[in-house]
């Protein structure tokens, strides 16, 4: 029988309403017993809304606390939650520094509780399908990963904490791309290099990220996050090149009818492609096979899958996926990318960053 757990949610803004609360409601074993937000309209929620963490603990101490607040508040909230004996489900970016990440890992070990970071991109159907194909006879071994984002920056996208710091794109979104590279290669890279040029606003945020990761066997990943573009969104397009075929994934709904002439064979073709929010295709030459799609509630769906696996792991006495100990490696990549950019794009060896994230013996 699945263990039933109570949940408190800290931060009741747009992300909580659109992603986390719908994700929690997908899991029968979870029940929200309270939220914390000093300015939220309590009448808009079907659970008690408290103005402070102290009020939450006093009213009904939850088993899991979901943290959906700005990143600079995460460390203190995680530590307070662990001190009260609850598990943590925290939005990324996890914490701002490796020292804080290491301290969290040490604190969760002392508390015998778990800290899970919401790297929900790993749990999207399309990315899981791509990962399953790696190493098969159809796809072969993974050689190269390329990721590309074009994101139209507006006043709306830069509201709140996201638009307030110079470390913007890699800090807020790059962690997803970096984590997916670790997921697909199933290992940590040994080096990183990055350029984050600022041609329009030299003192402004990093709206252009050009990042290269070096993996074993002379394999590479390249990430382009382009928020200088004034064109349409391409939320995240990924191409995985294998020894036998390639896989392309795309986040963002698509309804496309295409007609044309194939370049090599000169044969005509017609194609209908429907994907509510994301798609993954296996390609070999001109042959194209759909591997997976995701539902319209892409982020709530993938967040719910991670939450569900966390609940199952807690019940089984196992370590959940996307743990703090795993995520600190993704945090290390993000911080090293900024260091590389500050050094003019110099290649940075990652071993010292990984060691800095290890708990002290």
N, C-alpha and C positions, 0 to 999 in steps of 0.2 A: 504494500500500500504506500502511495506517495505521501511523504511527510508534508503537512500543511504548515506554512510559514507566514508570518505577518510582515508587512512592509511599511516603512516610513519613507517618504520621498521629500528630499530637501531641494527647494527651488521649483517653483510652479509656473515657470515661463513657457515660451513657445515650444521648446524642445521637450519638456515634460508632458505638455498637453498633446503634442502631435506624435511623439515617439514612445516615451517611457510608460505613460499611463496606459495607452493602448496595448503595449507589449506585455505589461503586467496582467492586464485583463485576459490575455490569451492563455494564461497559465492557471489552471483550476486550483493548483496547490498554493497560490499566492492570494493574499487579501490585504488591501491597503487599509491601515488603521489610523493614518494621520499624515499630514504634510506640514512642511515648515516653509514659510515665506512671509517676510514682514510686510509686504505690500499687496499680496494676492487678494482677490475678492473671494472670501470664504464661501459665498453663496453659489459660486460657480462650480463647486466640487461636492461630491457625494461622500466625503469623509471629513473629519475635523481638520481644520487648518490652524496651525499654531504659529505664533510670532517668533518663537525661539526654540532652539534645540532643547533647552531645559524643560520647556513646556511639553515637548514631545516625550521626553523620557519620563516625566512625571505622569503623563496621561496614560500611556500604553507603550512600554518599551518594545519596539519591533525586533524581529529576528534578523531582518535585512534592512539596511538603509541604502536607498538609491540617491546618489548625489548628482544633481543636475544644476550646478552653480558655476560661476566663473572659475577658471583653473587656479587662480591665486588663492582661492578658499579651500581647495581640495585637501591639502595636507592636514590642516587643522581639523577639518570635518572627519577625515578618515581616522585620525588619531583619537578624536573624541568618541567616534562610533566604536572603535575597537576597545577603548577603555570601558565602554558600557556593555561589552560582551556581544555585540552584533556583527554580522557579516556586512561587507561593503560591496555595492555595485556602483562603480564610479564612471562618469563620463570621461572621455579623453579630452584634451591632454591630461594624462594621469597626474603628475606633479611637475613643477617647473625645473627641478634639479635632480641629479643622480643621488646626491646626499640625502634628499628628502625621500626619494624612492627606496634607497637602502634602509632608511629608518622605518619606513612603512613595512617593508618585508620583515624586519626584525620585530616590529610591534605585533604583526599578525601572528608570527610564530609564538610569541609570548602569550597572546590572547587565545591561541588555538582557534582562530577564526580565519575566514578567507576574504581577500580583496580581489575583486574581478574588475577589469577595465573594459569598457564597452568598445572593443574593436569589432564592431558588428559587420564590417565588410567581409571578414572571413566566413561569416555565417549566411551570406547571400547565396541563393541557389546557384547562380551563375559562376561564382568563384569556387564554390565547393565542387561543381561539375568539372571545372577546369583542373582543379587539383587532383581529382580522381583519375583524370585521363593521363596525367603525367606518369610515365613509366610503363604505360600499356603498349601493346604491339602497334596500335593504331597511331598513337602520338609519338612514342619514343621518349628519349631523354630530353629534359628541358635544357636549352642552350642560352636563351636570351629572352628577357622580358622588357617590353616597352610600354610605358604608360603616358597618356596625354590628357590633360584637362585644359579646356578653354572656359573661363568663368567670367561672366559679365558683372563687373563690380558696380554697385549702385549705392545710393545712400541707405537703402533698406538693408542691403547685405552687410553694411559696415556699422550697423547700429549696435550699441552695447559694447561689451568687452572686446569683441572681435576686431573692431576698428580702432581700438585705442592704443595699440602697441606697434612698434616697428617690426617686431617678429610676428608676422601675420599668417602668411600662406602656409609655410612649412610647419609652423607651430600648431595651427588650427586644423589644417587638412592634410598636410604632408605625412603626418603620423599614420593615416590610413594607407596611403600609397606605400610607405616604407614597410608597414606591417604586412601588407599583401605580398611584397617581394620576399620577405622572410617566410611567409606561408607557402608560396609557390615553390621556392627552392628548398624548403624544409631544412634550412640552416641559416646561420648568421653570416653576413658578409664580413670579409676581413679588412676592407678599406672602403672609403667613400670620398668623393670629390663633388663639390657643388659651386655653382656660380649663381648669385642672386642679384643681377644687375638692376639698377634703378635709373633708367634713362630719363624718365619723366619727372621723378621727384627724388633727388639724391638723398634727402633726409627722411623719406617716407617709408612705407612698409615694403616688404619683399613680395611684390606682386608678380614676379617672374622667378621661378625656381627651375634650374637645370641641374639635375642630380644624377650621378653615376655611382653604382654599387658594384664592387668586385667580389665575386663568389669563387669558391674552389673550382679547379678545372678550367680556369680562364673563361668562366661564364660571367655574363654581365646583366645588369638591369639599368635601364635609363628612364628617368622620370622627368617629364616637362609639365609644370604647372603654370599656366599662362593666364594671369588675371590682368594683363595689360590689354588683352583683346577686347575690342568693342563689338565683336560679332556675337553670334548666338552661342548659348551654352552647349558645351560637350562635357558633361559632368565628369565622366572618367571612361576613357577608352583604353583597353589593355590588349596587347598582342603578346602571346606566348609562342615562341618559335621552338619546335622540337626537331628531333632527327628525322621524323617521318611525316609530320604535319604541323599545322599551327592552329591556335585557338584565338579567337577574338571575342572579347566581352565588351559590352557597352552598358553603362548605366544611363538611364534616361529613356522614356517611353518611345516606342517607334511603331508607326503604321506606314509601311512603305511598299509601293508597287514599282517594280523596275522592269524595263524592257531594253534590250540591246543586242549587240553582236560581240561575241567573245573574240578577243584579240588574236589568239593563236589559231583556233580552229575555224574562225569566221562563221561559226554557227550561231543562229539567233537564240535568245533565251528570254524567259519571263520569270519573275520572282515576286512572291508575296511574302512579306515579313511583318508579322504582328507580335509585339512584345509589350505588355502593359507598362513595365517600368525598367526592365533589364533583360539582356539576352546574352547567350553564349553560343558560338558556332565553331565547329571544327571544319577546317578548310585544308584541302590538299589539291593544289592546282586550282582548277575551276569548280571542283566538287565542294559542296557546302552542306553541312549537316547541323541542324539545330540540336544543341545539347541540353539547354535549360532556359527557363525564363523565371521571373520573380513576380509576385503579386503587386498590385498598385501601392499597397502600404509597405513599400520596400524596407524602410528603415525600422518601422515598428515590427515588421515580420522578422527581420534578422536580429534585432535586439531581443525580441521574444524568444527566439531560438537559443541565443546565448544564455538568457535568464533561465530558461527551462533546463538547460544542461547544468547550470550552476545549482539549481534546486536538486537535480538528480545526484550530482556529485556530493552535495552536503548530506543528503540522505544515505548515500553509500559510504560515507567517510573517506571520500577521495578528493584530490585537488581539482577544482574546476578548470575548464579551459580559460584562456585569456587572463591568467593570473598575474598578480603584480610581479612575481619573479620572472615571468615570461615577458611582460610588457616593458620592463625596465630596459630590455635590449632595444625595443623600438624607440623608447625615449632616448637612449644613447645615440641611435642613428640620427634622430632629429637634431640633437644638440651638436653632434659632430658635423652635420651638414652646415649649420651656422658657423661653426669654427672654421671649416674649410672655406666657406665664402668670405669670411673676414680675412683669411690668409690669401685671398686672390684666386681661389679655386684649387689650392694645393691639395694633393691627395693626403688623406688623414688615415692612419692606421687605427683600427677600432679596438684592438685588444686592451689598451689602457682605459677606454670608456667602459668596456664590459667589466673589467676588474673593479672600477670605481663604483659600480652598481652592486657588487657582491657584499652581503652582510659581513661584518667583522666577526672573526672567530674568537 
